[in-house]
């Protein structure tokens, strides 16, 4: 686990000074942290040569020529015209948990509403998620948001999208962290979802300047922000090389809880989550498991799902003669999707249930 920072390294700064330095080439959060520890950033901008160990020749030339300040002014102007706020690490709205990670972003571009001390849980997983995985993530997002938590994810296809949608369905808060500029939403088909998030009390956030494209190298940085923003990370589906596992690793390095939803051993999408559980991650059946792990009240109001026969026995709800979808089983049992998935896995292992292609299940 990485040691937490002592917060004395940051001081009150003008956002234009912080932005000017953060936009310089090869000046990341760690170098900025070191600069801030030496005194006011305004002084560093006045005498950049005094910090040649942190600023290379190109950066010093940009500062002394005025080009760096011009670029910062242009970025602030573009953001204002686009309805985007730029906040620094010492802003009162900056998430307090994120500020305490090893390398917090110096600057955040935000659209929507920030609640810096809101209790947050990340729900992440594979872009190529199964139908069952998406249903599980949506259920978790809905129930966690319904319990008053902010659901954090990455706006990606698959699990991320489902988690955001679930939180919105509960009329709760959700935060989407991007690996690109806020004007270069990725994937593009989630533009409407991003607008709903920022319009319904949530926030879309990036540490990347406007115009930044979604390069592969940006997503590990995005993942560490998701992990750092959250009290815990729940991984729903993940292959062994999934980006969701990098979010889990970042969370563990910062001493945050990592939890995982189990899956059938034969499914590649479950390999990563099952490995996390084998390594000691708490198993998640539904949102109450997450709340319990965080020391919050596990009493969670489940959505009122009309049951066809009021039968909570999953095995009885399954048919011998016709495959059932997860939605049909949820309707018959009146139970949460993650809980159903967990029991289905146990029934499969006991050779009482067979999983069919297309997310269908049939009783032996």
C-alpha positions as CSV (number, residue, x, y, z in Angstrom):
1,X,0.0,0.0,0.0
2,X,1.3,3.5,-0.9
3,X,1.7,5.9,2.0
4,X,-0.9,8.7,2.0
5,X,0.4,12.2,1.5
6,X,0.6,14.7,4.3
7,X,-1.4,17.5,2.9
8,X,1.2,20.2,3.7
9,X,2.6,19.9,0.2
10,X,-0.2,21.8,-1.4
11,X,-1.0,25.5,-0.8
12,X,-3.6,27.9,-2.0
13,X,-2.9,28.8,-5.6
14,X,-4.5,30.8,-8.4
15,X,-6.1,28.3,-10.9
16,X,-4.4,30.2,-13.8
17,X,-0.9,29.5,-12.2
18,X,-1.7,25.9,-11.6
19,X,-3.1,25.4,-15.1
20,X,-0.1,27.2,-16.6
21,X,2.3,24.8,-15.1
22,X,0.1,21.7,-15.5
23,X,-0.1,22.3,-19.3
24,X,3.7,22.4,-19.7
25,X,5.4,19.4,-21.4
26,X,6.5,16.6,-19.1
27,X,5.2,18.3,-16.0
28,X,2.9,15.8,-14.3
29,X,1.2,15.7,-10.9
30,X,4.3,14.6,-9.1
31,X,6.5,17.4,-10.4
32,X,3.8,19.9,-9.7
33,X,3.6,18.5,-6.1
34,X,7.3,19.1,-5.7
35,X,7.0,22.6,-7.1
36,X,4.1,23.4,-4.8
37,X,6.2,22.1,-1.8
38,X,8.8,24.8,-2.6
39,X,6.5,27.7,-2.2
40,X,3.9,29.7,-4.2
41,X,3.6,28.6,-7.8
42,X,3.5,32.2,-8.9
43,X,7.2,32.4,-7.7
44,X,8.1,29.4,-9.8
45,X,6.5,31.0,-12.9
46,X,8.4,34.2,-12.2
47,X,11.8,32.4,-12.0
48,X,11.4,29.1,-13.8
49,X,15.2,28.7,-14.2
50,X,15.5,28.3,-10.4
51,X,13.6,25.0,-10.8
52,X,15.6,23.5,-13.7
53,X,15.7,20.2,-11.9
54,X,11.9,19.9,-12.4
55,X,11.4,22.0,-15.6
56,X,13.3,21.1,-18.8
57,X,14.5,23.7,-21.3
58,X,11.4,23.6,-23.4
59,X,9.1,24.2,-20.4
60,X,11.3,27.1,-19.2
61,X,11.3,28.6,-22.6
62,X,7.5,28.4,-22.8
63,X,7.1,30.1,-19.4
64,X,9.6,32.9,-20.1
65,X,8.2,33.7,-23.5
66,X,4.7,34.0,-22.2
67,X,3.5,31.1,-24.3
68,X,2.5,28.9,-21.3
69,X,0.3,31.6,-19.8
70,X,-1.3,32.3,-23.1
71,X,-2.2,28.6,-23.5
72,X,-3.7,28.6,-20.0
73,X,-5.8,31.7,-20.7
74,X,-7.0,30.1,-23.9
75,X,-7.9,26.9,-22.1
76,X,-9.9,28.8,-19.4
77,X,-11.7,30.7,-22.1
78,X,-12.6,27.6,-24.1
79,X,-13.8,25.8,-20.9
80,X,-16.0,28.8,-19.9
81,X,-17.6,28.9,-23.4
82,X,-18.3,25.2,-23.2
83,X,-19.9,25.3,-19.7
84,X,-16.9,23.5,-18.2
85,X,-15.3,24.4,-14.8
86,X,-11.6,23.9,-14.2
87,X,-10.7,23.3,-10.5
88,X,-7.4,22.8,-8.8
89,X,-6.3,20.4,-6.1
90,X,-6.7,23.1,-3.4
91,X,-10.3,24.0,-4.5
92,X,-12.9,23.3,-1.9
93,X,-14.8,21.2,-4.4
94,X,-11.9,18.9,-5.2
95,X,-12.7,15.4,-3.9
96,X,-10.9,15.0,-0.6
97,X,-10.2,11.3,-1.0
98,X,-8.7,11.9,-4.5
99,X,-6.5,14.6,-3.1
100,X,-4.8,12.1,-0.8
101,X,-3.6,9.6,-3.4
102,X,0.0,9.3,-4.4
103,X,-0.3,11.4,-7.5
104,X,-3.6,13.4,-7.5
105,X,-4.4,15.3,-10.7
106,X,-3.4,18.9,-10.2
107,X,-6.4,20.1,-12.3
108,X,-9.8,18.6,-13.1
109,X,-12.0,19.7,-15.9
110,X,-15.6,19.2,-14.7
111,X,-19.1,19.4,-16.1
112,X,-21.9,19.0,-13.6
113,X,-22.0,19.1,-9.8
114,X,-19.2,18.0,-7.5
115,X,-19.8,16.9,-4.0
116,X,-16.3,16.6,-2.6
117,X,-17.2,14.7,0.6
118,X,-19.8,12.4,-0.9
119,X,-19.4,8.7,-0.1
120,X,-18.5,7.1,-3.4
121,X,-18.1,3.5,-4.7
122,X,-16.7,2.6,-8.1
123,X,-18.4,-0.1,-10.2
124,X,-16.2,-1.2,-13.1
125,X,-15.7,-4.1,-15.5
126,X,-15.3,-5.2,-19.0
127,X,-16.3,-3.3,-22.1
128,X,-17.3,-6.5,-23.7
129,X,-19.6,-7.5,-20.9
130,X,-22.2,-10.2,-21.0
131,X,-25.9,-9.5,-20.8
132,X,-25.8,-11.0,-17.3
133,X,-22.9,-8.7,-16.3
134,X,-24.6,-5.6,-17.6
135,X,-27.8,-6.5,-15.6
136,X,-25.7,-7.0,-12.5
137,X,-23.8,-3.7,-12.9
138,X,-27.1,-1.9,-13.5
139,X,-28.6,-3.4,-10.4
140,X,-25.6,-2.5,-8.3
141,X,-25.5,1.0,-9.6
142,X,-29.2,1.4,-8.9
143,X,-29.1,0.0,-5.4
144,X,-25.9,1.7,-4.3
145,X,-27.2,5.1,-5.6
146,X,-30.5,4.4,-4.0
147,X,-28.7,3.9,-0.7
148,X,-27.2,7.4,-1.0
149,X,-23.8,6.5,-2.4
150,X,-22.2,8.2,-5.4
151,X,-21.5,5.6,-8.2
152,X,-18.2,6.3,-9.9
153,X,-17.2,4.7,-13.2
154,X,-15.5,5.4,-16.5
155,X,-18.3,5.9,-19.1
156,X,-17.0,3.0,-21.2
157,X,-19.2,0.5,-23.0
158,X,-20.4,-2.5,-21.1
159,X,-20.2,-2.6,-17.3
160,X,-19.4,1.2,-16.8
161,X,-22.4,2.2,-18.9
162,X,-24.7,-0.1,-17.1
163,X,-23.6,1.1,-13.7
164,X,-24.1,4.8,-14.6
165,X,-27.6,3.9,-16.0
166,X,-28.5,2.1,-12.9
167,X,-27.6,5.1,-10.7
168,X,-29.6,7.4,-12.9
169,X,-32.6,5.0,-12.8
170,X,-32.5,5.4,-9.0
171,X,-32.4,9.2,-9.4
172,X,-29.0,9.0,-7.6
173,X,-25.6,10.6,-8.2
174,X,-23.0,9.2,-10.5
175,X,-19.6,10.4,-11.6
176,X,-18.0,9.5,-15.0
177,X,-14.2,9.8,-15.3
178,X,-12.8,10.1,-18.8
179,X,-9.6,9.2,-20.4
180,X,-9.9,12.1,-22.9
181,X,-10.9,15.8,-22.9
182,X,-14.5,16.6,-22.0
183,X,-15.0,17.7,-25.6
184,X,-13.8,14.4,-27.0
185,X,-16.2,12.0,-25.3
186,X,-15.3,8.4,-25.7
187,X,-17.2,6.3,-26.7
188,X,-19.1,8.9,-28.8
189,X,-22.4,6.9,-28.4
190,X,-22.4,7.7,-24.7
191,X,-22.7,11.5,-25.3
192,X,-26.4,11.4,-24.3
193,X,-25.5,9.4,-21.2
194,X,-22.9,11.9,-20.2
195,X,-25.4,14.7,-20.6
196,X,-27.9,12.9,-18.4
197,X,-25.2,12.4,-15.7
198,X,-24.2,16.1,-15.6
199,X,-27.8,17.2,-15.8
200,X,-29.1,15.0,-13.0
201,X,-26.8,16.1,-10.2
202,X,-23.8,14.1,-11.2
203,X,-20.5,15.1,-12.9
204,X,-18.4,14.2,-15.9
205,X,-14.7,14.7,-15.1
206,X,-11.3,14.5,-16.8
207,X,-7.7,15.4,-15.8
208,X,-7.0,15.9,-19.5
209,X,-7.2,19.3,-21.3
210,X,-9.9,20.0,-23.9
211,X,-9.1,18.5,-27.3
212,X,-7.3,15.5,-25.8
213,X,-8.1,12.4,-27.8
214,X,-8.7,9.0,-26.0
215,X,-5.2,7.5,-26.3
216,X,-4.6,4.0,-24.8
217,X,-2.0,5.4,-22.4
218,X,-4.6,7.7,-20.9
219,X,-6.8,5.0,-19.4
220,X,-4.5,3.7,-16.7
221,X,-4.4,7.3,-15.5
222,X,-8.2,7.5,-15.7
223,X,-8.4,4.3,-13.7
224,X,-6.3,5.6,-10.8
225,X,-8.7,8.6,-10.6
226,X,-11.7,6.3,-10.4
227,X,-10.0,4.3,-7.7
228,X,-8.8,7.3,-5.8
229,X,-12.2,9.0,-5.9
230,X,-13.9,6.0,-4.2
231,X,-14.0,4.3,-0.8
232,X,-14.2,0.9,-2.6
233,X,-14.1,-0.6,-6.1
234,X,-16.5,-3.3,-7.1
235,X,-15.4,-5.3,-10.2
236,X,-18.4,-7.0,-11.9
237,X,-16.8,-8.8,-14.9
238,X,-13.1,-8.7,-16.0
239,X,-10.9,-10.9,-18.1
240,X,-7.4,-11.5,-16.8
241,X,-6.0,-8.6,-18.8
242,X,-8.9,-6.3,-18.3
243,X,-8.5,-2.6,-17.6
244,X,-10.8,-3.0,-14.6
245,X,-8.1,-5.0,-12.9
246,X,-5.8,-2.0,-13.2
247,X,-8.4,0.0,-11.4
248,X,-8.5,-2.7,-8.7
249,X,-4.7,-2.6,-8.4
250,X,-4.7,1.2,-8.1
251,X,-7.3,0.9,-5.3
252,X,-5.3,-1.7,-3.4
253,X,-2.2,0.5,-3.7
254,X,-4.1,3.4,-2.0
255,X,-5.5,1.1,0.7
256,X,-9.1,1.1,-0.7
257,X,-11.4,-1.9,-0.5
258,X,-11.7,-4.1,-3.6
259,X,-14.7,-6.3,-4.0
260,X,-15.8,-8.7,-6.8
261,X,-18.8,-10.3,-8.3
262,X,-18.2,-14.1,-8.9
263,X,-18.9,-15.8,-12.1
264,X,-18.9,-19.3,-13.6
265,X,-15.3,-20.7,-13.9
266,X,-15.9,-21.5,-17.6
267,X,-16.6,-17.8,-18.6
268,X,-13.5,-15.8,-19.6
269,X,-15.2,-12.6,-18.4
270,X,-15.2,-14.1,-14.9
271,X,-11.5,-15.1,-14.8
272,X,-10.4,-11.7,-13.3
273,X,-13.1,-11.4,-10.7
274,X,-12.8,-15.0,-9.6
275,X,-9.0,-14.4,-9.2
276,X,-9.7,-11.3,-7.1
277,X,-12.0,-13.4,-4.8
278,X,-9.4,-16.2,-4.6
279,X,-6.8,-13.5,-3.6
280,X,-9.1,-12.4,-0.8
281,X,-11.5,-9.8,-2.3
282,X,-14.9,-10.0,-0.6
283,X,-17.5,-11.6,-2.7
284,X,-20.4,-9.4,-3.8
285,X,-23.9,-10.8,-4.2
286,X,-25.8,-7.5,-4.1
287,X,-25.4,-4.0,-2.9
288,X,-26.0,-4.9,0.7
289,X,-22.6,-6.8,0.7
290,X,-20.9,-3.6,-0.4
291,X,-22.6,-1.5,2.3
292,X,-21.7,-4.1,4.9
293,X,-18.0,-4.1,3.8
294,X,-17.9,-0.3,4.2
295,X,-19.4,-0.5,7.6
296,X,-22.7,1.1,6.5
297,X,-26.2,-0.2,7.2
298,X,-26.8,-3.3,5.1
299,X,-30.5,-2.6,5.3
300,X,-31.2,-1.7,1.7
301,X,-34.6,-1.1,0.2
302,X,-34.8,-3.4,-2.8
303,X,-36.7,-2.2,-5.9
304,X,-40.3,-3.4,-5.8
305,X,-40.4,-6.1,-8.5
306,X,-43.7,-7.7,-9.1
307,X,-43.3,-11.5,-8.6
308,X,-45.4,-13.8,-10.8
309,X,-46.0,-16.2,-7.9
310,X,-44.2,-14.7,-5.0
311,X,-41.8,-17.6,-5.1
312,X,-38.3,-16.7,-3.8
313,X,-36.9,-20.2,-4.6
314,X,-34.6,-19.8,-7.6
315,X,-34.6,-23.5,-8.5
316,X,-38.4,-23.6,-8.5
317,X,-38.5,-20.5,-10.7
318,X,-36.4,-22.3,-13.4
319,X,-38.1,-24.4,-16.1
320,X,-37.3,-27.8,-17.3
321,X,-38.8,-27.3,-20.7
322,X,-38.1,-23.7,-21.5
323,X,-35.0,-21.5,-21.0
324,X,-35.3,-18.5,-18.8
325,X,-33.7,-15.1,-19.0
326,X,-32.3,-13.2,-16.0
327,X,-35.2,-10.7,-16.3
328,X,-37.7,-13.6,-16.1
329,X,-36.0,-15.1,-13.1
330,X,-35.9,-11.7,-11.4
331,X,-39.6,-11.3,-12.1
332,X,-40.5,-14.7,-10.7
333,X,-38.3,-14.4,-7.6
334,X,-38.4,-10.7,-6.8
335,X,-34.7,-10.8,-6.0
336,X,-31.7,-8.7,-7.0
337,X,-29.8,-9.7,-10.2
338,X,-26.4,-10.1,-8.4
339,X,-27.9,-12.4,-5.9
340,X,-29.6,-14.5,-8.6
341,X,-26.3,-14.7,-10.5
342,X,-24.4,-15.9,-7.4
343,X,-26.9,-18.6,-6.7
344,X,-27.1,-19.7,-10.4
345,X,-23.3,-20.2,-10.3
346,X,-23.7,-22.5,-7.3
347,X,-26.6,-24.4,-9.0
348,X,-24.4,-24.8,-12.1
349,X,-21.6,-26.3,-10.1
350,X,-24.0,-28.6,-8.4
351,X,-25.2,-29.8,-11.9
352,X,-28.8,-28.6,-11.2
353,X,-28.8,-25.8,-13.8
354,X,-27.4,-25.5,-17.3
355,X,-26.3,-22.2,-18.8
356,X,-27.2,-21.7,-22.5
357,X,-25.8,-19.2,-25.0
358,X,-27.5,-15.8,-25.0
359,X,-27.7,-15.5,-21.2
360,X,-30.4,-18.2,-20.8
361,X,-30.8,-20.8,-18.1
362,X,-32.6,-24.1,-17.9
363,X,-33.2,-26.5,-15.0
364,X,-31.9,-30.1,-15.4
